[in-house]
Amino acid sequence: MHLVPMIQDRGIALEDAGSVIFIMLLVAIGGIVFFGKLADMIGAIQAYMIASLWQTVLVFGFVQLETLNAFYIFAIIYGFGYAGVMTSILVCVTVMTPLSRRATALGVVTLFGWVGHGIGGFQEGYFFDLTGDYTLTYANAAGVGIMNLIIVGSLYITISRRRANLVAAK
């Protein structure tokens, strides 16, 4: 949401700054397919954790860039994993919910995803308004990613333990 204005703050024209998002989303198509396949191979939660880790580790890197070429290269790397987050979470919901509740579960998860995007966008703009810089904005995004990884990691551990207990009980 704040990538184009940040790139413009580096003295890069609006059209070029917007093209970075285009490249990132173009590459994201491949990331969607890749993380869907990865979920099939290693499991939905594991694929989601990898995509989320990818996004969390890399998001703060945007504030370190200065040139259009650096933004293009980084957008390719970041965009591939960025796409995996939403893809993987939807696969997680599909795998973890019974068919009779799947539509509701997907609706609730999607709602929270969009609310999170809205709150995040507001927060990030607020942080920029306070500081006049994007460092805190992107650091906040990385911090939220860390919290997400803790929650998803805890979910994975809980589910793994339950499965192990069920197998041991048989």
Protein Blocks (a to p, Z undefined) as FASTA:
>chain_A
ZZmmmmmmnopafklmmmmmmmmmmmmmmmmmmmmmmmmmnojklmmmmmmmmmmmmmmm
mmmpmbfklmmmmmmmmmmmmmmmmmmmmmmmmmmpcfklmmmmmmmmmmmmmmmmmmmm
mmmmmmmmmnopaklmmmmmmmmmmmmmmmmmmmmmmmmmmmmmmmmmZZ
